[in-house]
């Protein structure tokens, strides 16, 4: 139920995201989801990709600081109150969200949110038991 | 002139006095300081070998490194009860250089700083604003003691807080300022921004040191503040400020050589060079009691100017410093070695970090940036952990060096390496005295 996300350290400078995109394109890696977190002089790019090992190798070969991070993909009903419903369950279960972002999906009735918790591994299991739909890595990539 | 009798002493008499003091000093340290005794034994020298000041070249050198190794009281030549004040230079992991003063040493320090201020004819009618730091930095108290000795009014402003500095100048009619040259120019700019013409405030003389400054900076200071600027030289290892100072001729700094004996050596061979030849300055404290220093290698490059000075002083001069022969940087008057920063980063992360120090001078003040490469060991997926790391490094740098640095996390391999070795320091300041 845990999904592996690729995190990349980036300095804030012109053209840096393009360079990463070029590298991944050359390695034939498809990006399923992406978000950028930024501070005043650096940023962290977080990616869900189809070929994790290929992506990791190509980034490391180019001296880019990367880390694999565990995250959870949660299905959120695509209707008013959908997110509130999910958040109530998470909050009642006592988990804190460190960050979250949404995954673009094409032909699905629900929205998908990628979430990192203070205790991601435990959160995945418990939230699933409490009725949230947690997607597996393959499912996310097949969407 | 503060002390014409001493400062205009005939050279023959000066050499005689130096010889006597050196003989007594060597006997004293041989008896009381195991550090010096062992070194002299190792070189096969006894106090009997030192008869006159010319024999000084027989004695072994003392390095900053050795002084750190015997921290804190390894150079003490008197009973601890005799010590009335202690200063230290910045260090890492608790190993700075220590200068411990007896009451006589404070007296001596006051005397040489009174001579320094006397170069600009400071007297009891003057108000001296000391804007050198006072906290574990010899600049503040050194200037303070000198002004006291003269009987001038002291404003112990310490460094920083420019608004307060200006207020003091206006309200108390400061006539003399003592600070780092870059801080002086910063204050001039600050005053201008506040709509105050600092050249109209009654300042007439300034004493500047603790960092390199160019002749252009001198002209800037003199025209912007409407004062005469004097270059002063000193170092914590010896006593603090008051080792040498410029007279009104502004052509070299008179060495107070009745107390601090200067030599110039070839830094590779250690051989003593004749007056007039450029090399590394070596200093011996002839009269200091607490922590005497024998042939200290300053790493400062200059030459001795033996010619008679028009001001009438007989003490030889050294040329304004040309630079250093090691990697020490002077940032806002604080001595910083790249190795201190490296040690500190190692302590924080426990891994060998790739880092680079970028020094610049912006709006008259030195700035220091420390770039640290984020390798996979320290990379975290969470922004706040990385921000916390930046903050920790900043705090540690401030605590250890007393300098506010801007810490920047950068990508791996982004710091240029030449032949596998990273260039640790980029200094964009133009510190040449001719600049």
Boltz contact constraints between the chains, C-beta under 6 A:
constraints:
  - contact:
      token1: [A, 7]
      token2: [B, 381]
      max_distance: 6.0
  - contact:
      token1: [A, 9]
      token2: [B, 374]
      max_distance: 6.0
  - contact:
      token1: [A, 9]
      token2: [B, 379]
      max_distance: 6.0
  - contact:
      token1: [A, 11]
      token2: [B, 410]
      max_distance: 6.0
  - contact:
      token1: [A, 11]
      token2: [B, 411]
      max_distance: 6.0
  - contact:
      token1: [A, 37]
      token2: [B, 383]
      max_distance: 6.0
  - contact:
      token1: [A, 39]
      token2: [B, 383]
      max_distance: 6.0
  - contact:
      token1: [A, 39]
      token2: [B, 387]
      max_distance: 6.0
  - contact:
      token1: [A, 41]
      token2: [B, 408]
      max_distance: 6.0
  - contact:
      token1: [A, 42]
      token2: [B, 409]
      max_distance: 6.0
  - contact:
      token1: [A, 63]
      token2: [B, 412]
      max_distance: 6.0
  - contact:
      token1: [A, 63]
      token2: [B, 413]
      max_distance: 6.0
  - contact:
      token1: [A, 65]
      token2: [B, 374]
      max_distance: 6.0
  - contact:
      token1: [A, 65]
      token2: [B, 376]
      max_distance: 6.0
  - contact:
      token1: [A, 65]
      token2: [B, 379]
      max_distance: 6.0
  - contact:
      token1: [A, 65]
      token2: [B, 412]
      max_distance: 6.0
  - contact:
      token1: [A, 67]
      token2: [B, 379]
      max_distance: 6.0
  - contact:
      token1: [A, 67]
      token2: [B, 381]
      max_distance: 6.0
  - contact:
      token1: [A, 69]
      token2: [B, 381]
      max_distance: 6.0
